[in-house]
Amino acid sequence: MNKRAKILVIDDDPAVLELTKLNLNYEGYEVVTADTGEKGLKLAANYPFELILTDLHLPDTSGVEIIK
């Protein structure tokens, strides 16, 4: 049994989060979402993700700051 890669998606647009999650789940990935940078950073600090996809413009921070 192959382990599914875990992806964190951070975006403040609920439609983008849902559509991205549905598409990535369909492709076989495990997807966790966050609607703020703060929530995304907490998740990233507590769980190992193979990939983080983030919006550049979030209400509480920028995507560039999250990646740093």
CYANA upper distance limits for C-alpha pairs under 8 A (distance plus 0.5 A):
  4 ARG  CA     28 GLY  CA      7.07
  4 ARG  CA     29 TYR  CA      5.90
  4 ARG  CA     30 GLU  CA      6.45
  5 ALA  CA     29 TYR  CA      5.86
  5 ALA  CA     30 GLU  CA      6.52
  5 ALA  CA     49 PHE  CA      8.12
  5 ALA  CA     50 GLU  CA      6.69
  6 LYS  CA     29 TYR  CA      6.61
  6 LYS  CA     30 GLU  CA      5.20
  6 LYS  CA     31 VAL  CA      6.34
  6 LYS  CA     32 VAL  CA      8.06
  6 LYS  CA     48 PRO  CA      8.17
  6 LYS  CA     49 PHE  CA      5.65
  6 LYS  CA     50 GLU  CA      6.14
  6 LYS  CA     51 LEU  CA      7.44
  7 ILE  CA     29 TYR  CA      7.49
  7 ILE  CA     30 GLU  CA      6.70
  7 ILE  CA     31 VAL  CA      5.42
  7 ILE  CA     32 VAL  CA      6.77
  7 ILE  CA     49 PHE  CA      6.06
  7 ILE  CA     50 GLU  CA      6.51
  7 ILE  CA     51 LEU  CA      5.41
  7 ILE  CA     52 ILE  CA      6.25
  7 ILE  CA     53 LEU  CA      8.00
  8 LEU  CA     31 VAL  CA      6.44
  8 LEU  CA     32 VAL  CA      5.41
  8 LEU  CA     33 THR  CA      6.20
  8 LEU  CA     34 ALA  CA      8.10
  8 LEU  CA     40 GLY  CA      8.05
  8 LEU  CA     44 ALA  CA      8.21
  8 LEU  CA     49 PHE  CA      7.01
  8 LEU  CA     51 LEU  CA      6.91
  8 LEU  CA     52 ILE  CA      5.21
  8 LEU  CA     53 LEU  CA      6.69
  9 VAL  CA     17 LEU  CA      7.40
  9 VAL  CA     20 THR  CA      8.31
  9 VAL  CA     21 LYS  CA      8.26
  9 VAL  CA     31 VAL  CA      7.70
  9 VAL  CA     32 VAL  CA      6.81
  9 VAL  CA     33 THR  CA      5.31
  9 VAL  CA     34 ALA  CA      6.86
  9 VAL  CA     40 GLY  CA      8.39
  9 VAL  CA     52 ILE  CA      6.42
  9 VAL  CA     53 LEU  CA      5.27
  9 VAL  CA     54 THR  CA      6.29
 10 ILE  CA     17 LEU  CA      7.88
 10 ILE  CA     33 THR  CA      6.34
 10 ILE  CA     34 ALA  CA      5.32
 10 ILE  CA     35 ASP  CA      6.26
 10 ILE  CA     36 THR  CA      7.12
 10 ILE  CA     37 GLY  CA      7.28
 10 ILE  CA     40 GLY  CA      6.55
 10 ILE  CA     52 ILE  CA      8.17
 10 ILE  CA     53 LEU  CA      6.71
 10 ILE  CA     54 THR  CA      5.05
 10 ILE  CA     55 ASP  CA      6.72
 11 ASP  CA     16 VAL  CA      7.51
 11 ASP  CA     17 LEU  CA      6.70
 11 ASP  CA     33 THR  CA      8.40
 11 ASP  CA     34 ALA  CA      7.07
 11 ASP  CA     35 ASP  CA      5.61
 11 ASP  CA     36 THR  CA      7.09
 11 ASP  CA     37 GLY  CA      8.47
 11 ASP  CA     54 THR  CA      6.52
 11 ASP  CA     55 ASP  CA      5.67
 11 ASP  CA     58 LEU  CA      7.36
 12 ASP  CA     17 LEU  CA      8.31
 12 ASP  CA     34 ALA  CA      8.32
 12 ASP  CA     35 ASP  CA      5.03
 12 ASP  CA     36 THR  CA      6.45
 12 ASP  CA     55 ASP  CA      8.23
 12 ASP  CA     58 LEU  CA      6.66
 12 ASP  CA     59 PRO  CA      7.84
 13 ASP  CA     17 LEU  CA      6.91
 13 ASP  CA     35 ASP  CA      7.69
 14 PRO  CA     18 GLU  CA      6.65
 14 PRO  CA     35 ASP  CA      7.83
 15 ALA  CA     19 LEU  CA      6.53
 16 VAL  CA     20 THR  CA      6.39
 17 LEU  CA     21 LYS  CA      6.47
 17 LEU  CA     33 THR  CA      7.12
 17 LEU  CA     35 ASP  CA      8.33
 18 GLU  CA     22 LEU  CA      6.58
 19 LEU  CA     23 ASN  CA      6.68
 20 THR  CA     24 LEU  CA      6.57
 21 LYS  CA     25 ASN  CA      6.40
 21 LYS  CA     31 VAL  CA      6.45
 21 LYS  CA     32 VAL  CA      8.21
 21 LYS  CA     33 THR  CA      8.07
 22 LEU  CA     26 TYR  CA      6.59
 23 ASN  CA     27 GLU  CA      6.92
 24 LEU  CA     28 GLY  CA      6.97
 24 LEU  CA     29 TYR  CA      5.98
 24 LEU  CA     30 GLU  CA      8.02
 24 LEU  CA     31 VAL  CA      7.45
 25 ASN  CA     29 TYR  CA      5.46
 25 ASN  CA     30 GLU  CA      6.58
 25 ASN  CA     31 VAL  CA      7.08
 33 THR  CA     40 GLY  CA      8.07
 34 ALA  CA     39 LYS  CA      6.19
 34 ALA  CA     40 GLY  CA      5.71
 35 ASP  CA     39 LYS  CA      7.49
 35 ASP  CA     40 GLY  CA      7.98
 36 THR  CA     40 GLY  CA      6.77
 36 THR  CA     58 LEU  CA      7.08
 36 THR  CA     59 PRO  CA      7.55
 36 THR  CA     60 ASP  CA      7.16
 37 GLY  CA     41 LEU  CA      6.57
 37 GLY  CA     58 LEU  CA      7.11
 37 GLY  CA     59 PRO  CA      8.42
 37 GLY  CA     60 ASP  CA      6.70
 37 GLY  CA     61 THR  CA      6.35
 37 GLY  CA     62 SER  CA      7.90
 37 GLY  CA     63 GLY  CA      8.01
 37 GLY  CA     66 ILE  CA      7.30
 38 GLU  CA     42 LYS  CA      6.82
 38 GLU  CA     60 ASP  CA      7.75
 38 GLU  CA     61 THR  CA      8.34
 39 LYS  CA     43 LEU  CA      6.75
 40 GLY  CA     44 ALA  CA      6.59
 41 LEU  CA     45 ALA  CA      6.58
 41 LEU  CA     66 ILE  CA      7.22
 42 LYS  CA     46 ASN  CA      6.91
 43 LEU  CA     47 TYR  CA      6.50
 44 ALA  CA     48 PRO  CA      7.19
 44 ALA  CA     49 PHE  CA      7.42
 54 THR  CA     63 GLY  CA      6.08
 54 THR  CA     66 ILE  CA      8.49
 55 ASP  CA     62 SER  CA      8.13
 55 ASP  CA     63 GLY  CA      6.04
 56 LEU  CA     62 SER  CA      5.80
 56 LEU  CA     63 GLY  CA      4.56
 56 LEU  CA     64 VAL  CA      6.92
 57 HIS  CA     61 THR  CA      7.68
 57 HIS  CA     62 SER  CA      5.70
 57 HIS  CA     63 GLY  CA      6.82
 58 LEU  CA     62 SER  CA      6.01
 58 LEU  CA     63 GLY  CA      7.47
 61 THR  CA     65 GLU  CA      7.30
 61 THR  CA     66 ILE  CA      8.10
 62 SER  CA     66 ILE  CA      7.11
 63 GLY  CA     67 ILE  CA      6.85
 64 VAL  CA     68 LYS  CA      6.90
